[in-house]
Amino acid sequence: MENQVGNNNGLTLGVNGFGRIGKLTVWHHVARKYFTEIIVNIGREIGTSFEDIAHYAERDSTYGSLHGFLYGQGAVSLIRDLDEASGAMTIDGITVRFLRASRNPAEINWRKYGVKLVVDTTGQFLDPTLPSDHPKGSLRGHLESGAEKVIVSAPFKIKEKGTPMPDDAVTTVMGINDNVYDPRRHKIISNASCTTTCLAHMIKPLLNAFGPKKILSASMATVHAATGSQQVLDKLPKTGAVDLRKNRSIMNNIILTTTGAADALRLVIPEMEEIGFIAESVRIPTTTGSLIILVMNLQEEQSGKFIDRELIGDIYSQAASDDPNGYLHYSEKQNVSGDIIGTPRAAVIIEGHETHTRTAEAAIDLGKVPDLPKDIITLLKDTVVRVPVTQAVIYGWYDNEMGSYVNILGDRTISVAEHL
């Protein structure tokens, strides 16, 4: 991970939740040093002493120790000055304070600590339409307790069907549509998901090259690492549970599940509304490092060179070279998932070595095309036309935790902070 020296601008960052994304978000900002202080709300007591929080903060089963991750094997512990009374410790020179009193965002009292910007990583508060006094808590509770902006480390989920998105809420993916964020209007920002971030950076170069009209259909499947919501061992389902697979052991199984990446993608790339798109997800027994398999059906011209692996590789290679943020990577190496873990700010690493294409003619019976005038059909000698179509299969790696998602979430956080 890059250890960047920040502005020392006196800003304090709030982080709600200290699970996978919450802890790694703290790691990111401790290293980046843009914020002078970080306030982490856990909302409950941890273990038997304050030292147990430090123990958890310093160690990670996927990325190793914090000091080793930032500075290499010869590094020593970065956590100092534990103060049980104030809930504060120093991590690599940054004061990190832990709050353990309230889980409801409206009761956290960010105002007391001078927090204007909060990153909510709990995964519990995803509906931007709920009022600040909702009995189970809400994103707007952060605003009530003193924050000016809230960034959510997940896609929005509006519980009441048909309820429109509030005017002060927006979904962005850095490097795709982050410019639609309006600091004068938007108070709640969804950073989408790790899968949507990867997928958007896979599709955008192809949309730029071919346009939406040439893309007949698309589908994706993410082969995704396990998440904290899955079971280590088989567990009896809760009352009303409809997906029994969620209660099966991730250690022993490949588990079919769902993803909201298709819906979120339309929010950040509106052109996708014109394209038929399916998104699926499979969970596998790894801790991080995921893969998107993208299948695109592209209409060919009647004459000229067909779309092939070389052309698609050139599109991605050029897009990677032109990306000012370095979010899109292109590789001709033969990678496995472990190779891409921790890659800084890589929304996607295109596995160019495995791109495949096949061009064939699709037979279309115009007589069965809806709304086509019958007088046109009668003029045709043959109602069946043959259209050349290329199917392309493209693979994209992403570190769904630190390397891709958390680092890009950090970029979103600082870009919002710069307008406070």
C-alpha positions as CSV (number, residue, x, y, z in Angstrom):
1,M,0.0,0.0,0.0
2,E,1.2,3.5,-0.8
3,N,2.1,5.5,2.3
4,Q,1.2,9.1,1.2
5,V,1.9,12.2,3.3
6,G,-1.3,14.1,3.5
7,N,-2.3,17.7,4.1
8,N,-2.4,17.8,7.9
9,N,-5.4,20.1,7.3
10,G,-7.0,19.5,10.8
11,L,-10.0,17.5,9.4
12,T,-11.4,14.7,11.5
13,L,-12.9,11.6,9.8
14,G,-15.7,9.6,11.3
15,V,-15.9,5.8,10.6
16,N,-19.1,4.0,11.6
17,G,-18.4,0.3,12.0
18,F,-15.1,-1.6,12.5
19,G,-15.6,-4.8,10.5
20,R,-13.8,-5.7,7.4
21,I,-14.3,-2.5,5.5
22,G,-14.2,-0.3,8.6
23,K,-10.9,-1.6,9.8
24,L,-9.2,-1.5,6.4
25,T,-10.6,2.0,5.9
26,V,-8.7,3.0,9.1
27,W,-5.6,1.3,7.8
28,H,-6.0,3.3,4.5
29,H,-6.3,6.7,6.2
30,V,-3.7,6.1,8.8
31,A,-1.3,5.5,5.9
32,R,-2.5,8.3,3.8
33,K,-2.5,10.9,6.6
34,Y,-5.0,13.3,5.0
35,F,-7.0,13.4,8.2
36,T,-5.5,14.6,11.4
37,E,-7.7,12.4,13.6
38,I,-10.1,9.4,13.0
39,I,-13.1,8.7,15.2
40,V,-14.4,5.2,14.9
41,N,-17.8,4.3,16.3
42,I,-18.0,0.6,17.4
43,G,-21.1,1.2,19.5
44,R,-20.3,-1.5,22.1
45,E,-17.6,-2.8,24.4
46,I,-15.0,-5.1,22.8
47,G,-13.4,-8.1,24.5
48,T,-12.3,-7.6,28.1
49,S,-10.1,-4.4,27.8
50,F,-9.2,-1.5,25.5
51,E,-6.1,-3.4,24.5
52,D,-8.3,-5.9,22.7
53,I,-9.3,-3.2,20.2
54,A,-5.7,-2.5,19.5
55,H,-5.0,-6.2,19.1
56,Y,-7.8,-6.4,16.4
57,A,-6.8,-3.2,14.7
58,E,-3.1,-4.3,14.3
59,R,-3.6,-7.8,12.9
60,D,-5.4,-9.1,9.9
61,S,-5.7,-12.7,8.7
62,T,-5.6,-11.7,5.0
63,Y,-3.2,-8.8,4.9
64,G,-0.9,-9.6,7.9
65,S,0.1,-7.0,10.5
66,L,-0.6,-3.3,9.8
67,H,3.1,-2.4,10.3
68,G,4.2,-5.2,8.0
69,F,1.6,-4.2,5.4
70,L,2.7,-0.6,5.4
71,Y,6.5,-0.8,5.9
72,G,7.6,-4.4,5.3
73,Q,9.0,-7.2,7.3
74,G,11.4,-5.2,9.4
75,A,8.7,-2.9,10.8
76,V,7.6,-2.8,14.4
77,S,4.2,-2.1,15.9
78,L,2.7,1.3,15.0
79,I,0.2,1.4,17.9
80,R,1.1,3.6,20.8
81,D,-0.3,5.6,23.7
82,L,-3.4,3.6,24.6
83,D,-5.8,5.7,26.8
84,E,-8.7,3.7,28.1
85,A,-10.5,6.8,29.6
86,S,-10.6,8.7,26.3
87,G,-10.8,5.7,24.1
88,A,-7.8,7.0,22.1
89,M,-4.6,5.4,20.7
90,T,-2.0,6.6,18.3
91,I,-1.6,4.6,15.1
92,D,1.4,5.6,13.0
93,G,1.2,9.1,14.4
94,I,-2.5,9.5,13.8
95,T,-4.9,9.8,16.8
96,V,-7.6,7.2,16.4
97,R,-10.5,7.4,19.0
98,F,-13.0,4.6,19.5
99,L,-16.6,5.3,20.6
100,R,-18.4,2.4,22.3
101,A,-21.7,3.9,23.6
102,S,-24.3,4.1,20.8
103,R,-25.0,2.0,17.7
104,N,-27.8,4.3,16.4
105,P,-26.2,7.0,14.2
106,A,-28.5,9.7,15.6
107,E,-27.0,9.1,19.1
108,I,-23.3,9.0,18.2
109,N,-22.8,12.7,18.6
110,W,-20.3,13.4,15.8
111,R,-20.7,17.1,16.6
112,K,-18.9,16.7,19.9
113,Y,-15.7,15.4,18.1
114,G,-15.8,17.9,15.2
115,V,-16.7,15.2,12.6
116,K,-18.2,16.6,9.4
117,L,-17.6,13.6,7.2
118,V,-18.6,10.0,8.1
119,V,-18.0,6.8,6.2
120,D,-20.6,4.2,7.2
121,T,-19.2,0.7,6.8
122,T,-21.7,-1.2,8.9
123,G,-23.8,-2.5,6.0
124,Q,-26.8,-1.9,8.3
125,F,-27.9,1.5,7.2
126,L,-28.5,1.6,3.4
127,D,-31.8,3.3,2.9
128,P,-31.4,7.1,2.3
129,T,-35.1,7.6,2.5
130,L,-35.5,6.7,6.2
131,P,-35.8,9.7,8.6
132,S,-33.1,10.4,11.2
133,D,-35.4,9.3,14.0
134,H,-36.1,5.9,12.6
135,P,-36.3,3.5,15.5
136,K,-33.7,1.1,14.0
137,G,-31.4,3.9,13.0
138,S,-30.7,5.5,9.6
139,L,-28.1,7.2,7.5
140,R,-29.8,10.5,8.2
141,G,-29.1,9.9,11.8
142,H,-25.4,10.8,11.1
143,L,-26.5,14.2,9.8
144,E,-28.7,14.7,12.8
145,S,-25.7,14.0,15.1
146,G,-23.5,16.6,13.5
147,A,-22.1,15.2,10.2
148,E,-22.5,17.2,7.0
149,K,-21.8,14.4,4.6
150,V,-22.1,10.6,4.8
151,I,-20.4,8.1,2.4
152,V,-21.9,4.6,2.4
153,S,-19.6,1.7,1.6
154,A,-22.3,-0.3,-0.2
155,P,-25.1,0.3,-2.7
156,F,-28.3,2.0,-1.5
157,K,-31.3,-0.3,-0.7
158,I,-34.6,1.5,-0.5
159,K,-37.0,-0.7,1.4
160,E,-40.3,0.8,0.3
161,K,-40.8,-0.2,-3.3
162,G,-41.5,2.7,-5.7
163,T,-40.0,5.3,-3.4
164,P,-37.8,7.7,-5.5
165,M,-34.2,8.4,-4.6
166,P,-33.9,11.6,-2.5
167,D,-32.4,14.6,-4.2
168,D,-29.6,14.8,-1.7
169,A,-28.5,11.2,-2.3
170,V,-26.3,9.9,-5.2
171,T,-24.4,6.8,-6.2
172,T,-20.9,7.2,-7.7
173,V,-18.0,5.0,-8.8
174,M,-14.6,6.8,-8.9
175,G,-13.3,7.2,-12.4
176,I,-16.7,6.6,-13.9
177,N,-19.2,9.2,-12.7
178,D,-17.7,10.7,-9.6
179,N,-18.1,14.1,-11.2
180,V,-21.9,13.9,-10.8
181,Y,-21.4,14.5,-7.0
182,D,-22.6,18.0,-6.3
183,P,-21.2,19.2,-2.9
184,R,-23.9,21.9,-2.7
185,R,-26.8,19.3,-3.0
186,H,-25.6,15.8,-2.1
187,K,-25.3,14.8,1.5
188,I,-25.4,11.0,1.3
189,I,-23.1,9.3,-1.2
190,S,-23.1,5.6,-2.0
191,N,-19.7,4.3,-3.2
192,A,-21.5,1.4,-4.8
193,S,-19.9,-2.1,-4.3
194,C,-16.6,-3.7,-5.0
195,T,-18.3,-5.7,-7.8
196,T,-20.0,-2.7,-9.4
197,T,-16.7,-0.7,-9.2
198,C,-14.9,-3.5,-11.1
199,L,-17.7,-4.0,-13.6
200,A,-18.1,-0.4,-14.4
201,H,-14.4,-0.1,-15.3
202,M,-14.7,-3.2,-17.4
203,I,-17.7,-2.0,-19.4
204,K,-16.9,1.7,-19.8
205,P,-14.0,1.3,-22.3
206,L,-16.1,-1.0,-24.5
207,L,-19.0,1.5,-24.4
208,N,-16.6,4.3,-25.4
209,A,-15.2,2.1,-28.3
210,F,-18.4,0.6,-29.7
211,G,-21.3,2.7,-28.3
212,P,-24.4,1.2,-26.7
213,K,-26.2,0.4,-30.0
214,K,-23.6,-2.1,-31.1
215,I,-23.8,-4.0,-27.8
216,L,-26.7,-6.4,-28.2
217,S,-26.6,-7.9,-24.8
218,A,-24.2,-8.5,-21.9
219,S,-24.0,-10.7,-18.9
220,M,-21.5,-11.2,-16.0
221,A,-20.8,-13.6,-13.2
222,T,-18.6,-12.7,-10.3
223,V,-16.6,-15.5,-8.7
224,H,-16.5,-13.7,-5.4
225,A,-14.5,-14.3,-2.2
226,A,-16.4,-15.0,1.0
227,T,-17.9,-12.1,3.1
228,G,-18.6,-11.7,6.7
229,S,-22.3,-12.5,6.3
230,Q,-21.6,-16.1,5.4
231,Q,-21.5,-19.1,7.7
232,V,-18.3,-20.9,8.7
233,L,-20.3,-24.1,9.4
234,D,-23.9,-25.0,8.4
235,K,-26.5,-23.2,10.5
236,L,-30.2,-23.5,10.9
237,P,-32.0,-20.8,8.9
238,K,-33.8,-18.0,10.6
239,T,-37.6,-17.7,10.6
240,G,-38.8,-16.7,7.1
241,A,-35.5,-17.3,5.4
242,V,-36.0,-18.2,1.7
243,D,-32.4,-18.7,0.6
244,L,-31.2,-21.8,2.4
245,R,-27.8,-21.6,0.8
246,K,-26.8,-18.6,2.9
247,N,-26.7,-20.8,5.9
248,R,-24.3,-23.3,4.4
249,S,-20.6,-23.5,5.2
250,I,-18.5,-21.3,2.9
251,M,-15.5,-23.3,3.9
252,N,-16.8,-26.4,2.2
253,N,-18.9,-25.1,-0.7
254,I,-19.2,-23.1,-3.8
255,I,-22.4,-21.1,-3.2
256,L,-24.7,-19.6,-5.7
257,T,-26.1,-16.2,-4.6
258,T,-27.3,-12.9,-6.0
259,T,-25.7,-9.5,-6.8
260,G,-27.2,-6.0,-7.2
261,A,-24.4,-5.0,-9.6
262,A,-26.7,-4.8,-12.6
263,D,-29.0,-2.3,-10.9
264,A,-26.2,-0.2,-9.5
265,L,-24.4,-0.2,-12.8
266,R,-27.3,1.6,-14.4
267,L,-27.1,4.3,-11.8
268,V,-23.4,5.1,-12.7
269,I,-23.5,4.3,-16.4
270,P,-27.0,5.4,-17.7
271,E,-26.3,4.0,-21.2
272,M,-26.7,0.5,-19.7
273,E,-30.4,1.1,-19.7
274,E,-30.3,0.5,-23.4
275,I,-28.6,-2.9,-23.1
276,G,-30.0,-6.2,-21.9
277,F,-27.9,-7.2,-18.9
278,I,-27.8,-10.0,-16.4
279,A,-25.6,-10.3,-13.4
280,E,-24.9,-13.4,-11.3
281,S,-22.7,-14.2,-8.3
282,V,-20.9,-17.3,-7.0
283,R,-19.2,-17.3,-3.6
284,I,-16.0,-19.4,-3.1
285,P,-13.9,-20.3,-0.1
286,T,-11.2,-17.6,-0.3
287,T,-10.9,-14.5,2.0
288,T,-10.4,-11.9,-0.8
289,G,-9.5,-11.7,-4.5
290,S,-12.5,-12.0,-6.9
291,L,-13.1,-12.3,-10.6
292,I,-15.7,-11.0,-13.0
293,I,-16.4,-13.0,-16.2
294,L,-18.0,-10.6,-18.6
295,V,-19.7,-11.8,-21.8
296,M,-20.6,-9.2,-24.5
297,N,-22.6,-9.8,-27.7
298,L,-21.5,-7.2,-30.3
299,Q,-23.1,-6.6,-33.6
300,E,-20.6,-6.6,-36.4
301,E,-20.5,-4.5,-39.6
302,Q,-21.3,-6.3,-42.8
303,S,-17.8,-5.6,-44.1
304,G,-14.5,-4.9,-42.5
305,K,-12.4,-6.5,-39.9
306,F,-14.3,-8.4,-37.2
307,I,-13.9,-7.7,-33.5
308,D,-11.2,-10.0,-32.1
309,R,-9.1,-10.6,-29.0
310,E,-6.4,-8.2,-30.3
311,L,-8.8,-5.3,-30.8
312,I,-10.3,-5.7,-27.4
313,G,-6.8,-6.0,-25.8
314,D,-5.9,-2.8,-27.6
315,I,-9.0,-1.0,-26.3
316,Y,-8.2,-2.0,-22.7
317,S,-4.5,-1.4,-23.0
318,Q,-5.1,2.1,-24.3
319,A,-7.8,2.8,-21.7
320,A,-5.4,1.8,-19.0
321,S,-2.7,4.1,-20.4
322,D,-5.2,7.0,-20.6
323,D,-6.6,6.5,-17.1
324,P,-5.4,9.4,-15.0
325,N,-6.3,7.6,-11.7
326,G,-4.7,4.3,-12.5
327,Y,-7.9,2.5,-11.7
328,L,-7.9,0.3,-14.8
329,H,-5.0,-2.1,-15.2
330,Y,-4.2,-4.3,-18.2
331,S,-2.1,-7.5,-17.8
332,E,-0.9,-10.1,-20.3
333,K,0.5,-12.2,-17.5
334,Q,-1.1,-15.5,-16.3
335,N,-2.5,-14.4,-12.9
336,V,-4.2,-16.2,-10.1
337,S,-6.4,-14.5,-7.5
338,G,-3.6,-14.3,-4.9
339,D,-1.5,-12.2,-7.3
340,I,-3.8,-9.3,-7.3
341,I,-4.5,-9.0,-3.5
342,G,-3.4,-5.6,-2.3
343,T,-2.8,-4.0,-5.7
344,P,-3.2,-0.3,-5.0
345,R,-6.4,1.3,-6.4
346,A,-6.9,-1.3,-9.1
347,A,-10.7,-1.2,-9.7
348,V,-10.0,-4.0,-12.2
349,I,-7.0,-5.9,-13.6
350,I,-8.0,-7.1,-17.1
351,E,-6.6,-10.6,-17.7
352,G,-5.8,-10.0,-21.4
353,H,-4.2,-13.4,-21.8
354,E,-7.6,-15.0,-21.4
355,T,-9.8,-12.7,-23.6
356,H,-11.7,-14.8,-26.1
357,T,-13.9,-13.9,-29.1
358,R,-16.0,-15.8,-31.6
359,T,-17.9,-14.4,-34.6
360,A,-20.9,-16.1,-36.1
361,E,-24.0,-15.3,-38.0
362,A,-27.2,-15.0,-36.0
363,A,-30.4,-15.9,-38.0
364,I,-33.3,-13.5,-37.2
365,D,-36.8,-14.1,-38.5
366,L,-38.2,-10.7,-39.2
367,G,-41.7,-12.2,-39.3
368,K,-41.4,-12.7,-35.5
369,V,-40.0,-9.2,-34.8
370,P,-42.6,-7.3,-32.7
371,D,-44.1,-4.1,-34.2
372,L,-42.5,-4.6,-37.6
373,P,-45.1,-3.4,-40.2
374,K,-46.6,-6.4,-42.2
375,D,-46.4,-4.5,-45.5
376,I,-42.6,-4.5,-45.1
377,I,-42.6,-8.3,-44.5
378,T,-44.6,-9.0,-47.6
379,L,-42.0,-7.2,-49.8
380,L,-39.3,-9.6,-48.6
381,K,-38.5,-12.8,-50.5
382,D,-37.0,-14.2,-47.3
383,T,-37.9,-13.0,-43.9
384,V,-34.8,-14.6,-42.3
385,V,-31.8,-12.3,-42.2
386,R,-28.3,-13.2,-41.0
387,V,-26.4,-10.8,-38.8
388,P,-22.8,-11.2,-37.9
389,V,-22.4,-11.2,-34.1
390,T,-19.2,-11.4,-32.1
391,Q,-19.3,-12.8,-28.6
392,A,-16.5,-11.7,-26.4
393,V,-15.5,-13.1,-23.0
394,I,-13.3,-10.9,-20.8
395,Y,-11.9,-11.6,-17.4
396,G,-11.3,-8.9,-14.7
397,W,-9.7,-9.4,-11.3
398,Y,-10.4,-7.2,-8.3
399,D,-9.4,-7.3,-4.6
400,N,-12.8,-6.9,-3.2
401,E,-11.4,-5.7,0.2
402,M,-8.3,-3.5,0.5
403,G,-6.6,-3.3,-2.9
404,S,-9.6,-2.3,-5.0
405,Y,-12.6,-1.3,-2.9
406,V,-11.2,0.3,0.2
407,N,-8.5,2.3,-1.6
408,I,-11.0,3.7,-4.1
409,L,-13.4,4.4,-1.2
410,G,-10.5,6.4,0.3
411,D,-10.2,8.4,-2.9
412,R,-14.0,9.1,-2.8
413,T,-13.7,10.1,0.9
414,I,-10.9,12.6,0.3
415,S,-12.6,14.1,-2.8
416,V,-15.7,14.8,-0.7
417,A,-13.6,16.2,2.2
418,E,-11.9,18.7,-0.2
419,H,-15.3,20.4,-0.6
420,L,-16.3,20.7,3.0
